Each structure stands twice: as C-alpha cells, then as structure tokens.
Amino acid sequence: MDVQLKLGNIHQEQTELVVLNHWQDAVQLNEAAVAVDSALSGQISRLIAYGDFKGRVQETALLYADDAHPFKRVLIVGLGKEEKLNLEAIRVAAATAARRVRDLRVNRYATVIHGEGHCGINPADAAQAVVEGSELALYEFRELKSEPEEDPKHVAEMTIVVADESKYAEVQSAVDAAHKIAAGVYLARDLVNLPGNYATPTFLARRAQEIADELGLVCQVLDRAEIAELGMGAFLGVAQGSEQPPKFIILEYNAGRDALDTVVLIGKAVTFDSGGISIKPREDMDRMKGDMAGGADVLGAMRTAAALKLPLHVVGLVPATENLPSGKAYKPGDVVRAMSGKTIEVISTDSEGRMLLADALCYAARYKPNAIVDIATLTGARAIALGDHAIALFANDDDLARRFEAAGQATFERVWRMPLFEEYGERLKSDVADIKHSGGLPGSAITSAYFLSKFAKDFSWAHLDIAGLVSTTTDKPYTPRWATGLGVRLLVQFLRDWSART
C-alpha cells in the first residue's frame, strides 16, 4: 500500500472514503468529526445520540455521502476510553479501519491521525502508529497460491491528512520510518510463512545477500567447512543430521565505522525442527517451519536499520540449519565442543537452538560489541510461564534490560524480565563435560538462558525467548493468521532508542 501525507482538512478530501474516530461513550464529537458531521447534515451526531455507535475498541460505523460531497463514504472507528489511549490503541484503531476498508473493496482512502495530542501523544508518534497498524493489518501471504484470488480485495493508497502545517515535517519523517519498519515485519512474516522445503538455510543466505545488495550492507555466508574451521562444534552437531547444508549468515551495517557503537543481533534459524533423535510428537509438527523466526526477525531488523540509516554499527548473525533425525544425527549423550572450547553434553536433541546460539555468541565477541542480543523460539516453557502476551527477557546488564523494557512498551511487543540466579546453573552440571545443555523441565526457560549466559559472560548481553509468539491461529487487528513478525519492531525500536542516546 502506498502511504501519502497531505496538508488539509479531512472534510475536504476528494476520495472514496474518509476515516474518523470517536471516544467510547463520548457525547461531543472531535474537531474533524464536527466538520464532516456538518457536511452530512448531522448524520454522525444522530448515530451517536441514538446509541448506534458507542466508540468501543474495534467498533466501526459506515455512513454514505451524496454526490455533492468530495468523499463517498465515512467510516468511524472506535478509540475506546480516552483515558486508556496509548500507541497500541492507535495501531488497533488504524488496523480495524484498514481491514474494514479492504472488506468494502475501497481502493483509496484518507484518514485523520488517531489520538494525536491526547494523553501526551505527539502527532509524529501517533502517525507512526497509524501507518504501522494499517500496513501490518493488510499483510497477506499468497506466494505459493497457484490459482488467482477469486474475489480480490486490495487497498492501493492511504492518505494521512495533517491539519497543522507546523507538524507536517515531523509527521512525514514518522510516516517514512513506519513504512520502513512495516517492510521489515513483512520480510520476517514472509520468511516464517514459507515452508521448510522453500526457506532452507541456503534460501535464507540468498535472501540476506539480496538485502545487502539492495541497501549496501556487507554479507558473508560461511559454509560447513568454514564453520568447522572456526570450531563451531555445537552448531555443526545440530546440522549433521540433515542433507541441507548449514549456513552461518553474517550481515553487517556500517561496517568499518569504528567510531560508532556496535550492537550484534543473533537470530536462531532452525528452518525445520523435527526434534532430531528426540523427535517431537506428530501433532502440530508442521508449525516447526517457524523455528527460524528469530533469524527472520534479525534479517527484518537489519533491513530496517539500514533503510533508516541509523548511526550504529549493527551486525546480524543468523546460524541456519535443519534439525532432523538420521544415521548421521547427533544423539542424546553425545559431547560436542563449542567455538569457545567449552564441552557440552547433549541431553535432548530437541534442545537444539541453544547450541546454534552458543557458537554464534562466541563468534559475536570478535566485534567487541557494546551489546549482544539474541532472539529465538527457544523454549515451550516460555509460553507456560508467560502465556501469549510477553517475551521472556534475560539479561546480564540492568541498563540493557531497561532499554528493552522501554522498547517493548513503545511497540507493545512487551518483555518480562526473568531471573538468572546462579542456583539455576546447578541443573546444568555434567559428569562428563563442562556443561549440560539442558537442565530438565523445572525452570527450563531459565536454565536454557543460563546456559547461553555462559557463552556471553564477557559482554553486555540480552536473550529474548519468543517461543509460542511467532505465529497465531486467529486473526488479530494488525496480525493476520500464522506468522506475526513479532520481534522486528522491538529490535528496531531498541536500536532507534540506542541511536538517540549516543
């Protein structure tokens, strides 16, 4: 969808449809609605007075104008209670409107900036939320459909109308940023939606090179021999069961700019996870094509960081492999040696993600980063502990944790910090190796993170466990079914906030 910005008044827009908003249970109309209501001879006022529209979250009402007006339809969307307004409420309102517009087969529409000036929300932040909510709501994945859509519905253009000329420049900047952020989320969603026979490690490497070529990043892809030469025995242990060659993908933005702060992002990319020898139950195993969502998030975030021209040196590391059972696969009880030289006793081959991340964390040290962040669909225990509404955050640095908490509130990709008490390490003691890679079921999200912390102890480090959050079976306002792209906006906001503080 093309997003335009225009200085003017919504009631004068010549378009197929205009979008307004209304607070829940409010009697008075806002300024934009008053002007449109006057043009419609009081239709909006009567709708509200008669109780046919309450302004609740995700509530909409549609009105029609006659030929004397520049617009044909008016869509009113509920903002909920004014005192509860935040950026997420604006995203939801914009998303609700966008999907209703699409259902109406409207090709072009104009909208106000929902919520600007209320509850301390400035127009630029509100505009960014409008664009994010609208664009993400209209995402569709049809790449593998062989038949054309029987009843296609497509929104080609959204115009955001700005009434205050003094705010135009900052709103334009926010709109441009939001469009680039949405593109990063689209990339991550596309990659997660692709099945494992398409989105192989080789495919991800090729996609990373395309991003580098498009936006001027440096891309390097290490093959099995080069991975082995580095001593990444943990990564190769997982990879040895598959016929698909593993790839260690390195994307670097602002390479060589030593004066800039360096942040390394690491994304787990198991392009299909059967569990290996410790094979998973057959039910829902098809969902394991999404076990590369952390890697997809890193590719999406790297693309957006470059598009936004952030003043940071950002490195994206994506260890990519399948995890399959075979005569060559690693086994429970095996001992492998990580890049750091630390030996690891394998307890379950279905605890494979931390093996990839361990070697990637070791590799990240060569950049002498200010911070290392890994993101992964690591443990089902995250969902047991936190359900559907929070990313599990682990960090060895309080300031880094606070940065992610702030970024999570801004994006509504919220995090909840979990402990890393030394006592959890007791469950990882091994009789035959330096460390076990799994401590069993109790506290397993925590012991898994504690395992990773042993490979990141010399740097400021955060671990984001997004298991169970990267796909959904039901439509949400700006998240259609299946891939959510969750994590991209969080990482990008974290990087933008870091840039603003340096």
DOVO-187390 format. One record per residue (C-alpha): residue number from 1; x, y, z. Coordinates in Angstrom, 2 decimals. Each point is the difference from the previous one (the first is absolute). Last residue first. Example, Ala and Ser with C-alpha at 12.3 -4.5 7.8 and 13.67 -1.06 7.14 Angstrom:
2 / 13.67 / -1.06 / 7.14
1 / -1.37 / -3.44 / 0.66
END
This chain:
502 / 24.52 / 8.19 / 21.64
501 / -3.42 / 0.01 / 1.66
500 / -2.05 / 0.41 / -3.20
499 / 1.87 / -2.83 / -1.70
498 / -0.77 / -2.32 / 2.93
497 / -3.69 / 0.92 / -0.25
496 / 0.04 / -0.79 / -3.73
495 / 1.73 / -3.34 / 0.66
494 / -2.49 / -1.03 / 2.69
493 / -2.87 / 1.17 / -2.22
492 / 1.38 / -2.16 / -2.83
491 / 0.35 / -3.05 / 2.24
490 / -3.55 / 0.36 / 1.35
489 / -1.45 / 0.67 / -3.46
488 / 1.62 / -3.17 / -1.34
487 / -0.89 / -2.18 / 2.98
486 / -3.46 / -1.13 / -1.02
485 / -0.21 / -0.68 / -3.73
484 / -3.41 / -1.53 / 0.69
483 / 0.08 / -3.02 / -2.32
482 / -3.24 / -2.02 / 0.04
481 / -3.31 / 1.85 / -0.20
480 / -0.09 / 3.73 / -0.60
479 / 1.61 / 2.34 / 2.54
478 / -1.21 / 3.60 / -0.09
477 / -3.41 / -0.42 / 1.64
476 / 0.43 / -3.66 / 0.95
475 / -0.86 / -2.95 / -2.20
474 / 0.14 / -3.40 / 1.68
473 / 2.44 / -2.91 / -0.23
472 / 3.00 / 2.08 / 1.03
471 / 3.69 / -0.23 / -0.73
470 / 3.21 / 1.42 / 1.43
469 / -1.15 / 0.20 / 3.62
468 / 0.30 / -3.63 / 1.10
467 / 3.77 / 0.25 / 0.50
466 / 1.16 / 3.62 / 0.13
465 / 2.90 / -0.38 / 2.46
464 / 2.02 / 3.22 / -0.06
463 / 3.55 / -0.24 / 1.36
462 / 1.97 / 3.07 / 1.03
461 / 3.75 / 0.50 / 0.27
460 / 2.55 / 2.58 / 1.16
459 / 3.22 / -1.86 / -0.64
458 / 2.53 / -2.29 / 1.68
457 / -2.57 / -2.50 / 1.29
456 / -1.51 / -0.74 / -3.40
455 / 0.69 / -3.74 / -0.41
454 / -0.92 / -0.91 / 3.58
453 / -3.13 / 2.16 / -0.39
452 / -1.31 / -2.42 / -2.60
451 / -0.26 / -2.80 / 2.57
450 / -1.75 / 2.40 / 2.39
449 / -2.53 / 0.73 / -2.74
448 / -0.77 / -3.71 / -0.28
447 / -0.11 / -0.29 / 3.80
446 / -2.57 / 2.82 / 0.06
445 / -2.34 / -1.33 / -2.67
444 / 0.40 / -3.42 / 1.60
443 / -1.09 / 1.05 / 3.47
442 / -0.79 / -3.60 / 0.86
441 / -0.01 / -2.11 / -3.21
440 / 3.55 / -1.29 / -0.28
439 / 3.29 / 1.82 / 0.41
438 / 0.99 / 0.07 / -3.63
437 / 3.29 / 0.77 / -1.76
436 / 2.11 / -1.85 / 2.54
435 / 3.28 / 1.69 / 0.89
434 / 3.74 / -0.59 / 0.10
433 / -0.39 / -3.60 / -1.04
432 / -0.23 / -3.51 / 1.48
431 / -1.71 / 0.33 / 3.38
430 / -1.96 / 3.06 / -1.06
429 / -1.30 / 2.94 / 2.02
428 / -2.90 / 1.75 / -1.71
427 / -2.52 / -0.33 / 2.82
426 / 2.34 / 1.82 / 2.38
425 / -0.03 / 2.97 / -2.38
424 / -3.44 / 0.98 / 1.26
423 / 1.63 / 0.81 / 3.34
422 / 1.98 / 2.78 / -1.66
421 / -3.20 / 2.04 / -0.29
420 / -0.86 / 1.07 / -3.53
419 / -3.47 / 1.41 / 0.65
418 / -2.67 / 0.94 / -2.57
417 / -0.75 / 3.43 / -1.41
416 / -3.36 / 0.41 / -1.68
415 / -0.12 / 1.40 / -3.49
414 / -2.72 / 1.80 / -1.93
413 / -0.35 / 0.11 / -3.74
412 / -2.37 / 2.91 / 0.59
411 / 2.36 / 2.09 / -2.15
410 / 0.67 / 2.83 / 2.48
409 / -0.37 / -2.24 / 3.07
408 / 2.39 / -2.56 / -1.43
407 / 2.59 / 2.63 / -0.87
406 / -0.09 / 1.25 / 3.61
405 / 0.39 / -3.53 / 1.40
404 / 2.75 / -0.65 / -2.52
403 / 1.98 / 3.03 / 1.14
402 / -0.58 / -0.95 / 3.63
401 / 1.54 / -3.43 / -0.61
400 / 3.06 / 1.59 / -1.59
399 / 0.38 / 2.27 / 3.03
398 / -0.29 / -2.95 / 2.37
397 / 2.70 / -2.03 / -1.74
396 / 0.21 / -3.82 / 0.13
395 / -3.30 / -0.28 / -1.82
394 / -2.95 / -2.36 / -0.38
393 / -3.25 / 1.09 / -1.61
392 / -2.97 / -2.32 / -0.52
391 / -2.29 / 1.55 / -2.59
390 / -3.41 / 0.82 / 1.38
389 / -3.68 / -0.35 / -0.94
388 / -0.88 / -3.53 / -1.03
387 / 0.77 / -2.00 / 3.14
386 / 2.82 / 1.09 / 2.29
385 / 1.29 / -3.07 / 1.84
384 / -1.53 / -2.77 / -2.09
383 / 0.72 / 1.90 / -3.22
382 / 3.62 / 0.49 / 1.00
381 / 0.21 / -3.68 / 0.91
380 / -0.45 / -0.88 / -3.66
379 / 3.60 / 1.09 / -0.31
378 / 2.30 / 1.69 / -2.51
377 / -1.92 / 1.76 / -2.72
376 / 2.99 / 2.30 / -0.17
375 / 1.38 / 3.50 / 0.34
374 / 3.59 / 0.76 / 0.93
373 / 1.26 / 3.42 / 0.99
372 / 3.66 / 0.93 / 0.39
371 / 0.96 / 3.43 / 1.29
370 / 2.87 / 2.50 / -0.21
369 / 1.63 / -2.42 / -2.39
368 / 3.66 / -1.11 / -0.16
367 / -0.69 / -1.21 / -3.57
366 / 1.92 / -3.25 / 0.60
365 / -2.35 / -0.80 / 2.90
364 / -2.85 / -0.74 / -2.40
363 / 1.62 / -3.32 / -0.98
362 / -0.34 / -1.34 / 3.55
361 / -3.63 / 1.09 / 0.09
360 / -0.57 / -1.73 / -3.34
359 / 1.50 / -3.20 / 1.40
358 / -2.36 / 0.01 / 2.96
357 / -2.95 / 1.11 / -2.16
356 / 0.13 / -3.05 / -2.21
355 / 0.18 / -2.33 / 3.01
354 / -2.76 / 1.97 / 1.77
353 / -2.32 / -0.78 / -2.88
352 / 0.49 / -3.75 / 0.21
351 / -1.92 / -0.97 / 3.10
350 / -1.84 / -2.65 / -2.04
349 / 3.24 / -2.01 / -0.08
348 / -0.55 / -0.62 / 3.70
347 / 2.76 / -0.42 / 2.58
346 / 3.05 / 0.98 / -2.04
345 / 3.10 / 0.46 / 2.17
344 / 1.87 / 3.16 / -0.93
343 / 3.77 / 0.55 / -0.05
342 / 1.30 / 3.57 / 0.24
341 / 2.66 / 0.82 / -2.61
340 / -1.54 / 3.40 / -0.71
339 / -1.13 / -1.20 / -3.44
338 / -2.03 / -2.73 / 1.69
337 / 1.15 / -3.60 / 0.50
336 / -2.50 / -2.82 / -0.26
335 / -0.86 / -2.82 / 2.39
334 / -2.60 / -2.58 / -0.97
333 / -2.39 / -1.30 / 2.65
332 / -3.12 / 0.62 / -2.05
331 / 0.95 / -0.46 / -3.63
330 / 1.43 / 2.00 / -2.92
329 / -1.41 / -0.92 / -3.38
328 / 2.00 / -2.00 / -2.55
327 / -2.33 / -3.00 / -0.19
326 / -2.86 / 2.43 / -0.26
325 / -2.25 / 2.18 / 2.13
324 / -0.49 / 3.62 / -1.08
323 / 0.84 / 3.46 / 1.30
322 / 0.30 / 2.34 / -3.00
321 / 2.63 / 2.72 / -0.13
320 / 0.57 / 3.74 / 0.18
319 / 2.30 / 2.01 / 2.28
318 / -1.12 / 3.60 / -0.55
317 / 2.36 / 2.74 / 1.18
316 / -1.00 / 3.63 / -0.54
315 / 2.58 / 2.70 / 0.65
314 / -0.97 / 3.60 / 0.68
313 / 2.42 / 2.93 / 0.01
312 / -2.24 / 2.86 / 1.02
311 / -1.07 / 3.37 / -1.39
310 / -3.35 / -1.32 / -1.31
309 / -0.48 / 0.39 / -3.74
308 / -3.72 / -0.81 / 0.25
307 / 0.28 / -2.41 / -2.95
306 / 3.08 / -1.57 / 1.59
305 / -1.71 / -0.55 / 3.33
304 / -3.08 / -1.29 / -1.83
303 / 1.87 / -2.68 / -1.95
302 / 1.92 / -1.03 / 3.10
301 / -3.24 / -0.26 / 1.97
300 / -1.64 / -2.20 / -2.62
299 / 3.07 / -2.25 / -0.25
298 / 0.14 / -0.22 / 3.80
297 / -3.70 / -0.80 / 0.21
296 / 0.34 / -2.76 / -2.62
295 / 2.84 / -1.51 / 2.04
294 / -2.19 / 0.01 / 3.10
293 / -2.87 / -1.44 / -2.03
292 / 2.02 / -3.04 / -1.11
291 / -2.09 / -2.39 / 2.06
290 / -2.98 / 0.96 / -2.16
289 / 0.21 / -3.11 / -2.19
288 / -0.70 / -1.74 / 3.30
287 / -3.69 / 0.69 / -0.46
286 / -0.23 / -3.13 / -2.12
285 / 0.76 / -1.97 / 3.16
284 / -3.46 / 0.95 / 1.18
283 / -0.79 / -3.52 / 1.18
282 / 2.79 / -2.42 / -1.00
281 / 1.61 / 0.03 / 3.42
280 / 3.60 / 1.29 / -0.07
279 / 3.02 / -2.18 / -0.65
278 / 2.79 / -0.33 / 2.54
277 / 2.11 / -1.37 / -2.90
276 / -0.51 / 3.37 / -1.71
275 / -2.68 / 2.22 / 1.51
274 / -1.68 / 0.30 / -3.38
273 / 1.10 / 3.62 / -0.26
272 / -0.15 / 1.57 / -3.44
271 / 1.80 / 3.17 / -1.03
270 / 1.83 / 0.13 / 3.32
269 / 0.93 / 3.66 / -0.18
268 / 0.94 / 1.41 / 3.41
267 / 0.57 / 3.73 / -0.31
266 / 3.03 / 1.92 / 1.29
265 / 0.13 / 3.80 / 0.09
264 / 3.37 / 1.63 / 0.65
263 / 0.10 / 3.65 / 1.06
262 / 3.06 / 2.17 / -0.65
261 / 0.23 / 3.64 / 1.00
260 / 1.38 / 2.20 / -2.78
259 / 3.56 / 1.34 / -0.16
258 / 1.23 / -3.23 / -1.64
257 / -1.95 / 0.51 / -3.21
256 / 1.45 / -3.03 / -1.78
255 / -3.34 / -1.62 / -0.74
254 / -2.93 / 2.41 / 0.16
253 / -2.45 / -2.92 / -0.24
252 / 1.37 / -3.54 / 0.16
251 / -1.83 / -3.17 / -0.94
250 / 1.57 / -3.34 / 0.92
249 / -1.75 / -3.27 / -0.87
248 / 1.31 / -3.33 / 1.30
247 / -1.41 / -2.53 / -2.42
246 / -0.73 / -3.67 / 0.52
245 / -0.18 / -2.35 / -3.00
244 / -3.33 / -1.79 / -0.45
243 / 0.58 / -3.75 / 0.25
242 / -0.85 / 0.21 / 3.68
241 / 1.25 / -1.88 / 3.08
240 / 3.34 / 1.82 / 0.17
239 / -1.55 / 3.42 / 0.56
238 / -0.67 / -0.32 / 3.73
237 / 3.55 / -1.13 / 0.76
236 / 1.29 / 2.60 / -2.46
235 / -1.33 / 2.83 / 2.16
234 / 1.52 / -1.46 / 3.19
233 / 3.28 / -0.81 / -1.75
232 / 0.62 / 3.55 / -1.17
231 / 3.77 / -0.43 / -0.17
230 / 0.63 / 2.87 / -2.42
229 / 1.28 / -2.48 / -2.59
228 / -3.25 / -1.94 / 0.37
227 / -2.07 / 3.05 / -0.93
226 / 2.28 / 0.58 / -3.00
225 / -0.46 / -3.59 / -1.14
224 / -3.78 / 0.10 / 0.49
223 / -0.46 / 3.28 / -1.90
222 / 0.47 / 3.56 / 1.25
221 / -2.11 / 2.76 / -1.57
220 / 1.31 / 3.55 / -0.05
219 / -2.11 / 3.08 / -0.63
218 / 1.06 / 3.65 / 0.19
217 / -2.93 / 2.41 / -0.11
216 / -0.72 / 2.43 / -2.83
215 / -3.78 / 0.02 / 0.07
214 / -1.07 / -2.10 / -2.98
213 / 3.13 / -2.13 / -0.32
212 / 0.02 / -0.77 / 3.73
211 / -3.70 / -0.86 / -0.01
210 / 0.56 / -2.29 / -2.99
209 / 2.92 / -1.65 / 1.79
208 / -2.23 / -0.69 / 3.00
207 / -2.61 / -1.57 / -2.29
206 / 2.66 / -2.31 / -1.48
205 / 1.09 / -1.06 / 3.48
204 / -3.60 / -0.64 / 0.99
203 / -0.48 / -2.15 / -3.11
202 / 3.15 / -2.02 / 0.77
201 / -1.22 / -0.64 / 3.55
200 / -3.27 / -1.27 / -1.50
199 / -3.10 / 2.18 / -0.31
198 / -1.62 / -1.96 / -2.84
197 / -0.07 / -3.58 / 1.29
196 / -0.48 / 1.37 / 3.49
195 / -3.26 / 1.73 / -0.81
194 / -0.22 / 3.75 / -0.59
193 / -2.14 / 1.83 / 2.55
192 / 3.01 / 0.71 / 2.21
191 / 1.90 / 1.64 / -2.86
190 / -2.99 / 2.07 / -1.12
189 / -0.72 / 1.15 / 3.55
188 / 3.61 / 1.11 / 0.50
187 / 0.00 / 1.95 / -3.27
186 / -3.37 / 1.60 / 0.77
185 / 1.31 / 1.06 / 3.40
184 / 2.97 / 1.73 / -1.65
183 / -2.30 / 1.69 / -2.51
182 / -2.18 / 1.20 / 2.89
181 / 3.06 / 1.68 / 1.54
180 / 0.78 / 1.73 / -3.30
179 / -3.57 / 1.33 / -0.28
178 / 0.10 / 1.12 / 3.63
177 / 3.19 / 1.96 / -0.61
176 / -1.50 / 1.85 / -2.98
175 / -3.14 / 0.81 / 1.98
174 / 2.08 / 1.27 / 2.92
173 / 2.04 / 2.28 / -2.26
172 / -3.17 / 1.34 / -1.61
171 / -1.48 / 0.65 / 3.46
170 / 3.08 / 1.97 / 0.97
169 / -0.23 / 2.13 / -3.16
168 / -3.77 / 0.62 / 0.21
167 / -0.23 / 1.08 / 3.63
166 / 0.15 / 3.76 / -0.66
165 / -2.55 / -0.40 / -2.80
164 / -2.68 / -1.16 / 2.45
163 / -2.93 / -1.73 / -1.76
162 / 1.83 / -3.15 / -1.05
161 / -1.92 / -2.46 / -2.17
160 / 1.43 / -3.49 / -0.35
159 / -0.70 / -1.39 / -3.45
158 / -0.26 / -3.77 / -0.42
157 / 0.54 / -1.61 / -3.39
156 / -0.37 / -3.28 / -1.86
155 / -2.40 / -1.95 / 2.21
154 / -0.68 / -3.38 / -1.57
153 / -2.86 / -2.45 / 0.12
152 / 0.12 / -2.94 / -2.36
151 / -3.05 / -2.26 / -0.38
150 / 1.19 / -3.20 / -1.64
149 / 3.69 / 0.46 / 0.86
148 / 2.13 / -1.32 / -2.83
147 / 0.83 / -3.72 / 0.13
146 / 3.52 / -1.27 / 0.66
145 / 0.21 / 1.30 / 3.58
144 / 3.58 / -0.23 / 1.26
143 / 0.71 / 3.72 / 0.29
142 / -3.40 / 0.87 / 1.41
141 / 0.96 / 1.44 / 3.37
140 / -2.11 / 3.01 / 0.95
139 / 0.82 / 3.10 / 2.04
138 / -2.82 / 2.56 / 0.26
137 / 0.06 / 0.26 / 3.80
136 / 3.76 / 0.63 / -0.01
135 / -0.42 / 2.99 / -2.31
134 / -2.83 / 1.60 / 1.98
133 / 1.38 / -0.56 / 3.51
132 / 3.50 / 1.13 / -0.95
131 / -1.27 / 3.04 / -1.88
130 / -2.29 / 1.15 / 2.80
129 / 2.66 / -0.67 / 2.66
128 / 2.52 / 2.12 / -1.89
127 / -2.60 / 2.76 / -0.25
126 / -0.60 / -0.12 / 3.76
125 / 3.72 / 0.24 / 0.69
124 / 0.30 / 3.00 / -2.35
123 / -3.15 / 1.70 / 1.32
122 / 1.15 / 0.01 / 3.64
121 / -1.63 / -2.23 / 2.59
120 / -0.29 / 1.77 / 3.38
119 / -3.31 / -1.62 / 0.91
118 / -1.63 / 1.62 / -3.05
117 / 1.80 / 2.16 / -2.55
116 / -0.33 / -2.51 / -2.79
115 / -2.51 / -2.78 / 0.75
114 / -0.65 / -1.19 / -3.53
113 / 1.77 / 1.85 / -2.78
112 / -2.87 / 0.68 / -2.40
111 / -0.58 / -2.32 / -2.91
110 / -0.34 / 0.01 / -3.76
109 / -1.02 / -2.88 / -2.25
108 / 0.89 / -1.77 / -3.22
107 / -1.03 / -3.35 / -1.49
106 / -3.21 / -0.64 / 1.90
105 / -1.01 / -3.61 / -0.31
104 / -2.23 / 0.34 / 3.11
103 / 1.97 / -2.83 / 1.60
102 / 3.19 / 1.96 / -0.66
101 / -1.39 / 3.08 / 1.74
100 / -1.08 / -2.16 / 2.94
99 / 3.53 / -1.39 / 0.21
98 / 1.52 / 3.47 / -0.05
97 / -2.41 / 1.35 / 2.62
96 / 0.73 / -2.76 / 2.48
95 / 3.72 / 0.40 / -0.60
94 / -0.15 / 3.74 / 0.63
93 / -1.97 / -0.54 / 3.21
92 / 2.36 / -2.77 / 1.14
91 / 3.09 / 2.07 / -0.70
90 / -1.52 / 2.96 / 1.87
89 / -0.85 / -2.17 / 3.00
88 / 3.58 / -1.29 / -0.08
87 / 1.35 / 3.55 / 0.08
86 / -1.88 / 0.75 / 3.21
85 / -3.52 / 1.13 / 0.90
84 / -1.41 / -1.39 / 3.22
83 / -1.27 / 3.35 / 1.31
82 / -1.85 / 0.57 / -3.27
81 / -2.07 / -3.17 / 0.29
80 / -0.14 / -2.03 / -3.19
79 / 1.22 / 1.39 / -3.30
78 / -3.03 / -1.07 / -2.03
77 / 0.12 / 0.30 / -3.77
76 / -2.22 / 2.18 / -2.16
75 / -0.03 / -0.70 / -3.73
74 / -1.39 / 2.72 / -2.26
73 / -0.85 / -0.77 / -3.60
72 / -0.10 / 1.78 / -3.37
71 / 2.40 / 2.89 / 0.51
70 / 0.02 / 3.32 / -1.89
69 / -3.63 / 0.68 / 1.01
68 / -2.89 / 1.01 / -2.27
67 / -0.38 / -3.56 / -1.27
66 / -1.55 / -1.15 / 3.25
65 / 1.91 / -1.27 / 2.99
64 / -0.24 / -3.46 / 1.55
63 / 0.58 / -1.11 / 3.57
62 / 1.87 / -2.99 / 1.42
61 / 0.42 / -0.81 / 3.67
60 / 2.91 / -1.79 / 1.65
59 / 0.75 / -1.66 / 3.33
58 / 3.52 / -1.39 / 0.50
57 / 0.30 / 1.69 / 3.44
56 / -3.33 / 1.50 / 1.03
55 / -1.21 / 3.29 / -1.44
54 / -3.63 / -0.58 / 1.01
53 / -1.76 / 0.10 / -3.36
52 / -3.72 / -0.67 / -0.37
51 / -0.77 / 1.79 / 3.27
50 / -2.59 / 2.33 / -1.55
49 / 2.12 / 3.03 / 0.90
48 / 3.06 / -1.60 / -1.61
47 / -1.62 / -0.66 / -3.37
46 / -1.84 / 3.33 / 0.22
45 / 3.25 / 1.93 / 0.44
44 / 1.61 / -1.87 / -2.88
43 / -2.91 / 0.70 / -2.39
42 / -0.09 / 3.71 / 0.90
41 / -0.56 / 1.51 / -3.45
40 / 2.82 / -2.01 / -1.59
39 / 2.20 / 3.08 / -0.58
38 / -0.55 / 1.03 / 3.61
37 / 0.95 / -3.46 / 1.16
36 / 3.19 / 0.20 / -2.06
35 / 1.03 / 3.23 / 1.73
34 / -0.98 / -1.28 / 3.44
33 / 1.86 / -3.25 / -0.59
32 / 3.25 / 1.85 / -0.61
31 / -0.42 / 2.08 / 3.17
30 / -0.91 / -2.89 / 2.30
29 / -3.64 / -0.83 / 0.61
28 / -1.56 / 0.59 / 3.42
27 / -2.02 / -2.67 / 1.77
26 / 2.82 / -2.42 / 0.72
25 / -1.02 / -3.57 / 0.86
24 / 3.22 / -1.43 / -1.46
23 / 2.04 / 2.63 / -1.78
22 / -0.65 / 0.61 / -3.69
21 / 2.04 / -0.39 / -3.15
20 / -0.03 / 1.12 / -3.62
19 / 0.88 / -1.82 / -3.23
18 / -0.79 / 1.48 / -3.42
17 / -1.14 / -2.03 / -3.00
16 / 0.11 / 0.05 / -3.79
15 / 2.05 / 3.17 / -0.18
14 / -0.17 / 3.74 / -0.54
13 / 1.02 / 1.27 / 3.41
12 / -1.72 / 3.17 / 1.20
11 / -1.41 / -1.46 / 3.22
10 / 3.46 / -1.29 / 0.91
9 / 1.58 / 3.43 / 0.10
8 / 3.33 / 0.80 / -1.63
7 / 3.67 / -0.89 / -0.20
6 / 0.53 / -3.35 / -1.66
5 / 2.07 / -3.07 / 0.77
4 / -0.05 / -3.02 / -2.27
3 / 0.34 / -3.71 / 0.75
2 / 0.17 / -2.46 / -2.91
1 / -1.23 / -3.46 / 0.89
END
